[in-house]
């Protein structure tokens, strides 16, 4: 063994081999005679790493055992990172102490395994050391910016130490791109758009990149620009960008998948859903080393399920989402709750209002603590203007959560989003006392937590300050004391702290009161008299709003009469005269009809509605009635017989 190793060492010293394939061949030839030679295995491992054959390199380490692994601990961690085993690479690199290369591998493995907090801490320590050279400082600046952007996307922005742009962020296209991603994650889309344009310009201005390399760097920037301008509503610009993105030129499969998703999202609602479904699922699955981050993968899964619904694959959506929801309720995870909404939409066949509620309400019996399902039902009730039922459904969920002994259920119960929804629904019904009670319970729960939601505590404190209940005022004092302690520089927290303690212990807050802007300065330029004369506006109550809506409906102008053509009007038509309302009746049925002759008048009188016949008239006259025509008495051989004879003659 020693002879073979010495022979290889002498061979390598006498020759200059730049081709790692030749080194590998020489090692393999020597290892045939001495399979367990540690030196040869070490050289072979290094050659395989240089050739990017990381799986083969790790197999050599396994064959060499612990002795060989102890020789190349950092290289082994790097090889694990390159094959996509990020967790194992992070653990392996962490075991190596006081080696700068190992810290870089650990930081990169932490980044890809989405342990962004650890990655950020490692990069800060590396940047703060004195041994970093100029090239390493640039790499650290780029990697730190990417890590900070991921912290913002995962709602860990409190760990980001640098939020404002620096001059160094605008000097390289990589740093400008990472700064843009951080701005987009914070919702600062305008600044993100500006930084992406800066990154594009810097990349185009580079002389040390070939045209092909520039295209490879510019495509991810274009994909991100497409997302930003779409969110900003610049549809024409987005369509121009989308037409310039050639998917086949994107080498990273994960980036290609995101680009295809963004282009499909830009398509019009009238586009063929079946074609969109096929295009979305035609993308090749990226390898393990190029997987999407969890946030991206969740969005892609939700978009895929939405396309399934558009393609009438409701049963498939129900099955897929049911498997995810089986052990994930209740939760505050946006992804799980969005999956629940898609599950409800699949059961309702994407129908809204009462038709959708009819299909979704039975699901509450199976999943009574499903936050996403309850939110969907509440939304549908609100769309039908049935706020009372929406409050009932939400209160039933909150009651079940309050009765639970699981700590995670309590976090869901007092989640800021659910509390805000409660307050909004109570406000629509004018339930002021319930609003204060809800905010008081939420504030009492969160003020003892290590990281309470600041916005919720501020809203609760402001509402409870106006309460006449001493307990509510005490909670308000505790809330603003907590907020002031956490952030003494916050003007709103200081003002609330002063206002809550002003009546009970004004001397304790006198120094804080002096730091606030004086009333005289705040009211400069305000005409108090004009404001008093204008009056104080107040929101109308629900009943008043309903009445005003009804009056507004009644006061709507009536539709104009249709214009009649002159050819259809009578010849003697006079528009100034009112037409006879009985003009459609027959002549003999009109009130103005007067028959001619005695027989005609008598016949008309008998046919008049409500009139009496001759016999009944005679009876009425005999009974002493007035105003009844007399009936002629019949005399034998009298004038009536003569008349008849005369008529015959």
C-alpha positions as CSV (number, residue, x, y, z in Angstrom):
1,X,0.0,0.0,0.0
2,X,2.8,2.4,1.0
3,X,4.6,1.6,-2.3
4,X,1.5,2.4,-4.4
5,X,0.9,5.6,-2.5
6,X,4.5,6.7,-2.9
7,X,4.4,5.8,-6.6
8,X,1.3,8.0,-7.1
9,X,2.8,10.8,-5.1
10,X,6.0,10.7,-7.2
11,X,4.0,10.5,-10.4
12,X,2.0,13.6,-9.4
13,X,5.1,15.5,-8.5
14,X,6.8,14.8,-11.8
15,X,3.8,15.7,-14.0
16,X,1.4,18.6,-14.2
17,X,-2.2,17.3,-14.6
18,X,-4.8,20.0,-15.0
19,X,-7.5,17.5,-16.1
20,X,-9.2,16.1,-13.0
21,X,-10.3,13.2,-15.1
22,X,-6.7,12.1,-15.6
23,X,-6.1,12.4,-11.8
24,X,-9.2,10.2,-11.3
25,X,-8.0,7.6,-13.8
26,X,-4.6,7.5,-12.1
27,X,-6.2,7.0,-8.7
28,X,-8.5,4.2,-9.9
29,X,-5.5,2.4,-11.5
30,X,-3.5,2.6,-8.2
31,X,-6.5,1.6,-6.0
32,X,-6.8,-1.7,-7.9
33,X,-3.6,-2.8,-6.2
34,X,-4.3,-1.2,-2.9
35,X,-8.0,-0.7,-2.3
36,X,-7.8,0.5,1.3
37,X,-5.1,3.2,0.8
38,X,-6.2,6.3,2.7
39,X,-4.1,8.7,0.6
40,X,-5.4,7.4,-2.7
41,X,-9.0,7.6,-1.5
42,X,-8.4,11.2,-0.4
43,X,-7.1,12.2,-3.8
44,X,-9.9,10.4,-5.5
45,X,-12.5,12.2,-3.3
46,X,-11.0,15.6,-4.2
47,X,-10.9,14.8,-7.9
48,X,-14.6,13.8,-7.8
49,X,-15.5,17.0,-6.0
50,X,-13.7,19.0,-8.6
51,X,-15.7,17.2,-11.3
52,X,-19.0,18.0,-9.5
53,X,-19.6,14.3,-9.0
54,X,-20.7,14.7,-5.4
55,X,-22.7,11.5,-5.0
56,X,-19.6,9.5,-6.1
57,X,-17.4,11.5,-3.8
58,X,-19.6,10.7,-0.8
59,X,-19.5,7.0,-1.7
60,X,-15.7,7.2,-1.6
61,X,-16.0,8.7,1.9
62,X,-18.3,5.9,3.0
63,X,-15.8,3.3,1.7
64,X,-12.9,5.1,3.5
65,X,-14.7,5.1,6.8
66,X,-14.3,7.6,9.7
67,X,-10.6,8.1,9.2
68,X,-11.2,9.5,5.7
69,X,-14.2,11.6,6.9
70,X,-12.1,13.1,9.6
71,X,-9.6,14.3,7.0
72,X,-12.1,16.2,4.9
73,X,-15.0,17.3,7.3
74,X,-15.6,20.7,5.5
75,X,-15.5,19.1,2.0
76,X,-17.9,16.4,3.1
77,X,-20.4,19.0,4.4
78,X,-20.0,20.9,1.1
79,X,-20.7,17.7,-0.9
80,X,-23.8,17.0,1.2
81,X,-25.0,20.6,0.5
82,X,-24.5,20.1,-3.2
83,X,-26.6,17.0,-3.4
84,X,-29.5,18.7,-1.7
85,X,-29.1,17.1,1.8
86,X,-29.2,20.5,3.5
87,X,-30.1,19.4,7.0
88,X,-27.3,16.8,7.2
89,X,-24.9,19.4,5.7
90,X,-25.8,21.9,8.3
91,X,-25.3,19.4,11.1
92,X,-21.9,18.3,9.7
93,X,-20.7,21.8,9.2
94,X,-21.8,22.8,12.7
95,X,-19.6,20.2,14.3
96,X,-16.5,21.8,12.7
97,X,-15.3,24.5,15.1
98,X,-13.2,27.6,14.3
99,X,-13.0,27.1,10.5
100,X,-14.3,29.9,8.3
101,X,-15.1,27.6,5.4
102,X,-17.3,25.5,7.6
103,X,-19.2,28.6,8.7
104,X,-19.9,29.5,5.0
105,X,-21.2,26.0,4.3
106,X,-23.3,26.0,7.5
107,X,-24.8,29.4,6.5
108,X,-25.6,28.2,3.0
109,X,-27.1,25.0,4.2
110,X,-29.2,26.9,6.8
111,X,-30.4,29.2,4.0
112,X,-31.5,26.3,1.8
113,X,-33.1,24.4,4.7
114,X,-35.0,27.7,5.5
115,X,-33.4,28.3,8.8
116,X,-33.0,31.9,7.9
117,X,-32.5,33.2,11.4
118,X,-29.4,31.0,11.8
119,X,-28.1,31.9,8.4
120,X,-28.4,35.7,9.1
121,X,-26.6,35.3,12.4
122,X,-23.7,33.4,10.7
123,X,-23.3,36.0,8.0
124,X,-23.3,38.8,10.5
125,X,-20.5,37.0,12.4
126,X,-18.5,36.4,9.3
127,X,-18.9,40.0,8.1
128,X,-17.8,41.3,11.5
129,X,-14.5,39.4,11.6
130,X,-11.3,41.0,10.5
131,X,-10.1,38.2,8.2
132,X,-12.6,38.8,5.4
133,X,-11.0,39.9,2.1
134,X,-12.6,42.1,-0.5
135,X,-14.0,39.3,-2.6
136,X,-15.5,37.6,0.5
137,X,-17.0,40.8,1.7
138,X,-18.9,41.2,-1.5
139,X,-20.2,37.6,-1.3
140,X,-21.2,38.1,2.3
141,X,-23.1,41.3,1.4
142,X,-25.0,39.5,-1.4
143,X,-25.8,36.5,0.7
144,X,-26.9,38.6,3.7
145,X,-29.2,40.6,1.5
146,X,-30.8,37.4,0.2
147,X,-31.3,36.1,3.7
148,X,-32.8,39.3,4.9
149,X,-35.3,39.2,2.0
150,X,-36.3,35.6,3.0
151,X,-36.8,36.7,6.6
152,X,-39.2,39.4,5.4
153,X,-41.1,36.9,3.2
154,X,-41.5,34.5,6.2
155,X,-42.8,37.2,8.5
156,X,-39.6,37.4,10.6
157,X,-38.8,41.0,9.6
158,X,-38.0,41.8,13.3
159,X,-34.7,39.9,12.8
160,X,-33.6,42.1,9.9
161,X,-31.2,44.7,11.2
162,X,-30.9,46.7,8.0
163,X,-34.1,47.9,6.3
164,X,-33.0,51.2,4.8
165,X,-31.2,51.3,1.5
166,X,-27.5,52.0,1.6
167,X,-25.1,53.2,-1.1
168,X,-23.5,49.7,-1.3
169,X,-26.9,48.2,-2.2
170,X,-27.0,50.1,-5.5
171,X,-23.4,49.3,-6.6
172,X,-24.0,45.7,-7.9
173,X,-26.9,44.1,-9.6
174,X,-27.0,41.2,-7.1
175,X,-27.3,43.5,-4.1
176,X,-29.9,45.7,-5.9
177,X,-31.9,42.6,-6.7
178,X,-31.9,41.3,-3.1
179,X,-32.8,44.8,-1.8
180,X,-35.7,44.8,-4.3
181,X,-36.9,41.4,-3.0
182,X,-36.8,42.7,0.6
183,X,-38.9,45.7,-0.4
184,X,-41.4,43.6,-2.2
185,X,-41.8,41.3,0.8
186,X,-42.6,44.3,3.0
187,X,-45.2,45.5,0.5
188,X,-43.1,48.4,-0.8
189,X,-43.8,47.6,-4.4
190,X,-42.9,51.0,-5.8
191,X,-39.4,50.9,-4.3
192,X,-39.1,47.3,-5.4
193,X,-39.8,48.3,-9.0
194,X,-37.2,51.0,-8.9
195,X,-34.5,48.6,-7.5
196,X,-35.3,46.0,-10.1
197,X,-34.8,48.5,-12.9
198,X,-31.5,49.5,-11.2
199,X,-30.4,45.8,-11.1
200,X,-31.3,45.4,-14.8
201,X,-29.3,48.5,-15.8
202,X,-26.2,47.4,-13.7
203,X,-26.3,43.9,-15.2
204,X,-26.5,45.2,-18.8
205,X,-23.6,47.5,-18.1
206,X,-21.2,44.7,-17.0
207,X,-18.3,44.1,-19.4
208,X,-17.0,40.9,-17.8
209,X,-20.2,38.9,-18.7
210,X,-20.9,37.3,-22.0
211,X,-24.2,37.9,-23.7
212,X,-25.4,34.4,-22.8
213,X,-24.4,35.0,-19.1
214,X,-26.3,38.3,-19.1
215,X,-29.4,36.7,-20.4
216,X,-29.2,34.1,-17.7
217,X,-28.9,36.8,-15.0
218,X,-31.6,39.1,-16.5
219,X,-34.3,36.5,-16.8
220,X,-34.9,36.1,-13.0
221,X,-35.0,39.9,-12.8
222,X,-37.6,40.0,-15.5
223,X,-39.7,37.3,-13.8
224,X,-39.7,39.4,-10.6
225,X,-40.5,42.6,-12.5
226,X,-43.5,40.8,-14.0
227,X,-44.8,40.0,-10.6
228,X,-44.4,43.6,-9.3
229,X,-46.0,45.4,-12.2
230,X,-48.9,42.9,-12.2
231,X,-49.5,43.7,-8.5
232,X,-49.3,47.4,-9.3
233,X,-52.0,47.0,-11.9
234,X,-49.8,48.0,-14.9
235,X,-51.3,45.4,-17.2
236,X,-49.9,46.7,-20.5
237,X,-46.3,46.8,-19.1
238,X,-46.8,43.4,-17.6
239,X,-47.9,42.0,-20.9
240,X,-44.9,43.5,-22.6
241,X,-42.5,41.9,-20.0
242,X,-44.3,38.6,-20.3
243,X,-43.8,38.5,-24.1
244,X,-40.1,39.1,-23.6
245,X,-39.6,36.2,-21.2
246,X,-38.5,33.0,-23.1
247,X,-39.2,30.1,-20.8
248,X,-36.9,27.7,-22.7
249,X,-33.9,30.0,-22.0
250,X,-34.3,29.8,-18.2
251,X,-31.9,27.1,-17.0
252,X,-33.2,26.9,-13.4
253,X,-36.3,24.8,-13.4
254,X,-37.7,26.5,-10.3
255,X,-37.3,29.9,-11.9
256,X,-38.9,28.6,-15.1
257,X,-41.9,27.2,-13.0
258,X,-42.4,30.6,-11.3
259,X,-42.2,32.4,-14.7
260,X,-44.8,30.2,-16.2
261,X,-47.1,30.7,-13.2
262,X,-46.8,34.5,-13.4
263,X,-47.5,34.5,-17.2
264,X,-50.6,32.3,-16.7
265,X,-51.8,34.6,-13.9
266,X,-51.6,37.5,-16.3
267,X,-53.9,35.8,-18.8
268,X,-57.5,37.1,-19.2
269,X,-60.4,35.5,-17.2
270,X,-62.0,34.5,-20.5
271,X,-59.0,32.3,-21.5
272,X,-59.4,28.5,-21.9
273,X,-59.1,27.1,-18.3
274,X,-58.3,23.6,-19.6
275,X,-55.4,24.9,-21.7
276,X,-54.1,26.9,-18.7
277,X,-54.4,23.8,-16.6
278,X,-52.4,21.7,-19.0
279,X,-49.7,24.4,-19.4
280,X,-49.4,24.8,-15.6
281,X,-48.8,21.1,-15.1
282,X,-46.5,20.6,-18.0
283,X,-43.5,22.1,-16.2
284,X,-40.8,19.6,-15.4
285,X,-40.3,19.0,-11.7
286,X,-37.1,20.7,-10.4
287,X,-34.4,18.5,-8.8
288,X,-33.9,18.3,-5.1
289,X,-31.0,20.8,-5.2
290,X,-33.3,23.4,-7.0
291,X,-36.5,23.0,-5.1
292,X,-38.8,25.9,-4.5
293,X,-38.9,27.4,-1.0
294,X,-41.8,26.5,1.1
295,X,-43.6,29.8,0.6
296,X,-43.3,29.4,-3.2
297,X,-44.3,25.8,-3.2
298,X,-47.4,26.6,-1.1
299,X,-48.5,29.3,-3.6
300,X,-47.9,27.0,-6.5
301,X,-50.0,24.3,-4.9
302,X,-52.9,26.7,-4.2
303,X,-52.7,28.0,-7.8
304,X,-52.8,24.4,-9.1
305,X,-55.9,23.6,-7.1
306,X,-57.6,26.8,-8.3
307,X,-56.9,25.7,-11.9
308,X,-58.3,22.3,-11.0
309,X,-61.5,24.0,-9.9
310,X,-61.7,26.0,-13.1
311,X,-61.2,22.8,-15.1
312,X,-64.2,21.2,-13.3
313,X,-62.1,18.8,-11.3
314,X,-63.9,19.4,-8.0
315,X,-63.7,15.8,-6.8
316,X,-60.0,15.8,-7.2
317,X,-59.7,19.1,-5.2
318,X,-61.9,17.7,-2.4
319,X,-59.7,14.6,-2.2
320,X,-56.4,16.5,-2.3
321,X,-57.4,19.2,0.2
322,X,-59.1,16.7,2.5
323,X,-55.8,14.8,3.0
324,X,-54.0,18.1,3.9
325,X,-56.8,19.2,6.3
326,X,-57.2,15.9,8.1
327,X,-54.6,16.7,10.9
328,X,-54.1,20.5,10.5
329,X,-57.1,22.1,12.3
330,X,-57.3,24.6,13.9
331,X,-54.3,26.6,12.8
332,X,-53.2,30.1,11.9
333,X,-51.2,28.9,8.9
334,X,-52.3,31.0,5.8
335,X,-51.6,28.0,3.6
336,X,-53.8,25.6,5.5
337,X,-56.6,28.1,5.7
338,X,-56.4,28.8,2.0
339,X,-56.5,25.1,1.4
340,X,-59.7,25.0,3.5
341,X,-61.2,27.7,1.4
342,X,-60.5,25.8,-1.8
343,X,-62.0,22.7,-0.2
344,X,-65.2,24.6,0.6
345,X,-65.3,26.0,-3.0
346,X,-65.0,22.5,-4.4
347,X,-67.9,21.3,-2.3
348,X,-70.0,24.3,-3.3
349,X,-69.1,23.9,-7.0
350,X,-67.8,27.5,-6.8
351,X,-71.3,28.8,-6.2
352,X,-71.9,31.8,-4.0
353,X,-74.7,33.1,-1.7
354,X,-77.4,30.7,-0.6
355,X,-76.6,28.0,-3.1
356,X,-73.0,27.9,-1.8
357,X,-74.0,28.0,1.8
358,X,-76.4,25.1,1.4
359,X,-73.4,22.9,0.3
360,X,-70.8,24.3,2.8
361,X,-72.7,24.5,6.1
362,X,-72.9,20.6,6.6
363,X,-69.0,20.6,6.5
364,X,-69.0,22.5,9.9
365,X,-70.3,19.3,11.6
366,X,-67.2,17.5,10.4
367,X,-64.7,20.3,10.9
368,X,-66.1,22.6,13.7
369,X,-62.7,24.2,14.4
370,X,-61.7,24.9,10.8
371,X,-60.8,28.6,10.7
372,X,-60.7,28.7,6.9
373,X,-64.1,27.1,6.5
374,X,-65.7,29.5,9.1
375,X,-64.2,32.5,7.3
376,X,-65.7,31.3,4.0
377,X,-69.1,30.9,5.6
378,X,-68.9,34.3,7.2
379,X,-67.9,35.9,3.9
380,X,-70.9,34.3,2.1
381,X,-73.3,35.5,4.8
382,X,-71.9,39.0,4.5
383,X,-72.4,38.9,0.8
384,X,-76.1,38.1,1.4
385,X,-76.2,40.9,3.9
386,X,-76.9,38.5,6.8
387,X,-74.5,39.8,9.4
388,X,-76.5,38.2,12.3
389,X,-75.9,34.7,11.0
390,X,-72.2,35.5,10.3
391,X,-71.8,36.6,13.9
392,X,-73.5,33.4,15.1
393,X,-71.2,31.2,13.1
394,X,-68.0,33.1,14.2
395,X,-69.1,33.1,17.9
396,X,-69.7,29.3,17.8
397,X,-66.1,28.8,16.6
398,X,-64.7,31.1,19.2
399,X,-66.7,29.4,22.0
400,X,-65.3,26.0,21.0
401,X,-61.8,27.4,21.0
402,X,-62.3,29.0,24.4
403,X,-63.4,25.7,25.9
404,X,-60.3,24.0,24.6
405,X,-57.3,23.3,26.9
406,X,-54.8,23.3,24.0
407,X,-52.4,26.3,24.1
408,X,-52.3,26.5,20.3
409,X,-56.1,26.8,20.3
410,X,-55.9,29.9,22.5
411,X,-53.5,31.5,20.1
412,X,-56.0,30.9,17.4
413,X,-58.8,32.3,19.6
414,X,-57.1,35.6,20.1
415,X,-55.4,35.9,16.7
416,X,-55.4,39.5,15.5
417,X,-57.3,38.6,12.3
418,X,-60.1,36.9,14.1
419,X,-60.4,39.7,16.7
420,X,-60.5,42.3,13.9
421,X,-63.2,40.3,12.2
422,X,-65.3,40.1,15.4
423,X,-64.9,43.8,15.9
424,X,-65.9,44.6,12.3
425,X,-69.1,42.4,12.5
426,X,-70.0,43.9,15.9
427,X,-69.5,47.4,14.6
428,X,-72.0,46.7,11.7
429,X,-74.6,45.7,14.3
430,X,-73.8,48.6,16.7
431,X,-72.7,46.2,19.5
432,X,-70.3,48.6,21.3
433,X,-70.2,46.8,24.6
434,X,-69.2,43.5,22.9
435,X,-66.5,45.3,21.0
436,X,-64.9,46.5,24.3
437,X,-65.3,43.1,25.9
438,X,-63.6,41.3,23.0
439,X,-60.7,43.8,22.9
440,X,-60.2,43.6,26.6
441,X,-60.0,39.8,26.5
442,X,-57.5,39.8,23.6
443,X,-55.4,42.5,25.3
444,X,-55.3,40.6,28.6
445,X,-54.1,37.5,26.7
446,X,-51.4,39.1,24.6
447,X,-49.9,41.6,26.9
448,X,-48.2,38.7,28.9
449,X,-46.6,37.2,25.8
450,X,-43.0,37.7,24.8
451,X,-43.9,39.0,21.3
452,X,-47.4,40.5,21.4
453,X,-49.1,42.0,18.3
454,X,-48.4,45.7,18.6
455,X,-51.2,46.8,16.3
456,X,-53.8,44.8,18.2
457,X,-52.7,46.1,21.6
458,X,-52.8,49.7,20.4
459,X,-56.3,49.3,19.0
460,X,-57.5,47.6,22.2
461,X,-55.8,50.3,24.4
462,X,-57.4,53.2,22.5
463,X,-60.9,51.6,22.7
464,X,-60.6,50.7,26.4
465,X,-59.5,54.3,27.3
466,X,-63.0,55.5,26.4
467,X,-64.7,52.9,28.6
468,X,-66.3,53.8,31.9
469,X,-65.5,50.4,33.3
470,X,-62.6,50.7,35.8
471,X,-61.4,47.2,34.8
472,X,-61.2,48.3,31.2
473,X,-59.3,51.4,32.1
474,X,-56.8,49.3,34.2
475,X,-56.2,47.0,31.2
476,X,-55.6,50.1,29.0
477,X,-53.0,51.3,31.5
478,X,-51.2,47.9,31.5
479,X,-51.4,47.7,27.7
480,X,-49.8,51.1,27.1
481,X,-47.2,50.5,29.8
482,X,-46.2,47.4,28.0
483,X,-46.0,49.2,24.6
484,X,-44.1,52.1,26.1
485,X,-41.6,49.8,27.7
486,X,-41.0,47.8,24.4
487,X,-40.6,51.0,22.3
488,X,-40.0,54.2,24.3
489,X,-39.5,56.1,21.1
490,X,-43.0,55.4,19.8
491,X,-45.1,58.6,19.9
492,X,-48.4,56.6,19.9
493,X,-47.3,54.4,22.7
494,X,-46.1,57.3,24.7
495,X,-49.3,59.3,24.2
496,X,-51.4,56.3,25.2
497,X,-49.2,55.8,28.3
498,X,-49.6,59.4,29.3
499,X,-53.4,59.4,28.6
500,X,-54.0,56.2,30.5
501,X,-52.1,57.4,33.6
502,X,-53.2,61.1,33.6
503,X,-56.2,60.7,35.9
504,X,-54.6,58.2,38.4
505,X,-50.9,59.2,38.6
506,X,-50.2,62.3,36.5
507,X,-46.9,63.0,38.3
508,X,-45.5,59.7,37.1
509,X,-46.0,60.5,33.5
510,X,-45.0,64.2,33.6
511,X,-41.6,63.6,32.0
512,X,-43.1,61.5,29.2
513,X,-45.8,64.2,28.6
514,X,-43.1,66.8,28.0
515,X,-41.7,64.8,25.2
516,X,-44.9,64.9,23.2
517,X,-45.8,67.7,20.8
518,X,-47.7,70.5,22.5
519,X,-51.3,71.1,21.7
520,X,-50.6,74.6,20.5
521,X,-48.2,73.3,17.9
522,X,-50.6,70.6,16.7
523,X,-53.4,73.1,16.3
524,X,-51.5,75.8,14.4
525,X,-53.4,76.8,11.3
526,X,-56.7,75.2,12.5
527,X,-59.7,77.5,12.6
528,X,-61.7,76.3,15.6
529,X,-64.6,78.6,15.0
530,X,-65.1,77.3,11.4
531,X,-64.9,73.7,12.7
532,X,-67.6,74.4,15.3
533,X,-69.9,76.1,12.8
534,X,-69.4,73.1,10.4
535,X,-70.5,70.7,13.1
536,X,-69.3,67.3,14.0
537,X,-70.3,64.5,11.6
538,X,-71.6,61.2,13.0
539,X,-72.1,57.9,11.4
540,X,-75.7,57.0,10.9
541,X,-77.2,53.9,12.7
542,X,-78.2,50.8,10.9
543,X,-81.9,51.6,11.0
544,X,-81.3,55.2,9.7
545,X,-79.1,53.9,7.0
546,X,-81.8,51.4,5.9
547,X,-84.4,54.1,5.9
548,X,-82.3,56.5,4.0
549,X,-81.6,53.8,1.4
550,X,-85.4,53.3,1.1
551,X,-86.1,57.0,0.6
552,X,-83.3,57.2,-1.9
553,X,-84.9,54.4,-3.8
554,X,-88.3,56.0,-3.7
555,X,-86.9,59.3,-4.8
556,X,-85.5,57.9,-8.0
557,X,-86.9,59.6,-11.1
558,X,-89.5,57.7,-12.9
559,X,-88.7,56.4,-16.3
560,X,-89.8,58.8,-19.1
561,X,-92.8,57.9,-21.2
562,X,-92.3,56.3,-24.5
563,X,-92.6,58.6,-27.5
564,X,-95.4,57.6,-29.8
565,X,-95.1,58.1,-33.6
566,X,-97.4,60.7,-35.2
567,X,-98.6,58.1,-37.7
568,X,-100.2,56.2,-34.9
569,X,-102.1,59.1,-33.4
570,X,-105.7,60.0,-34.4
571,X,-106.2,62.8,-36.9
572,X,-107.8,65.2,-34.4
573,X,-105.4,64.4,-31.5
574,X,-104.8,67.3,-29.2
575,X,-102.0,66.7,-26.7
576,X,-103.3,69.4,-24.4
577,X,-106.5,67.5,-23.8
578,X,-106.8,64.5,-21.5
579,X,-107.9,61.4,-23.4
580,X,-111.2,59.8,-22.5
581,X,-110.5,56.9,-20.1
582,X,-113.6,55.1,-21.4
583,X,-112.5,55.3,-25.0
584,X,-111.7,51.5,-25.1
585,X,-115.2,50.6,-24.0
586,X,-118.1,49.9,-26.5
587,X,-120.3,52.9,-27.1
588,X,-123.4,51.5,-25.2
589,X,-121.2,50.8,-22.1
590,X,-119.9,54.3,-21.7
591,X,-121.2,56.6,-18.9
592,X,-122.0,59.3,-21.5
593,X,-124.2,57.0,-23.6
594,X,-127.9,58.3,-24.0
595,X,-130.3,56.0,-25.9
596,X,-132.9,57.5,-28.2
597,X,-136.7,57.0,-27.8
598,X,-138.9,56.0,-24.9
599,X,-138.3,52.3,-25.4
600,X,-134.6,52.7,-25.7
601,X,-134.4,54.7,-22.4
602,X,-136.7,52.2,-20.6
603,X,-134.5,49.3,-21.8
604,X,-131.3,51.1,-20.8
605,X,-132.8,51.7,-17.3
606,X,-133.6,48.0,-16.9
607,X,-130.0,47.1,-17.9
608,X,-128.4,49.6,-15.6
609,X,-126.3,48.0,-13.0
610,X,-128.2,48.3,-9.6
611,X,-131.5,49.4,-11.3
612,X,-134.9,47.8,-10.7
613,X,-137.3,46.1,-13.0
614,X,-140.9,47.5,-13.6
615,X,-142.5,45.0,-11.3
616,X,-140.1,45.6,-8.4
617,X,-140.6,49.4,-9.0
618,X,-144.4,49.0,-8.7
619,X,-144.0,47.0,-5.5
620,X,-141.7,49.6,-4.0
621,X,-144.3,52.4,-4.9
622,X,-147.1,50.4,-3.3
623,X,-144.9,50.2,-0.2
624,X,-144.6,53.9,0.0
625,X,-141.2,54.2,-1.7
626,X,-140.2,57.5,-3.2
627,X,-138.5,58.3,-6.4
628,X,-139.8,55.2,-8.2
629,X,-141.4,55.4,-11.6
630,X,-145.2,54.6,-11.5
631,X,-146.3,51.5,-13.2
632,X,-149.5,51.9,-15.4
633,X,-152.6,50.1,-14.2
634,X,-154.1,47.6,-16.6
635,X,-157.8,48.2,-17.5
636,X,-159.9,45.7,-19.4
637,X,-160.7,47.0,-22.8
638,X,-158.7,50.1,-22.1
639,X,-156.3,52.1,-24.1
640,X,-153.5,49.5,-24.1
641,X,-155.6,47.1,-26.1
642,X,-156.5,49.8,-28.5
643,X,-152.9,50.7,-29.0
644,X,-152.0,47.1,-29.9
645,X,-154.9,46.9,-32.4
646,X,-153.8,50.2,-33.9
647,X,-150.3,49.0,-34.2
648,X,-151.4,45.9,-36.0
649,X,-153.5,48.0,-38.4
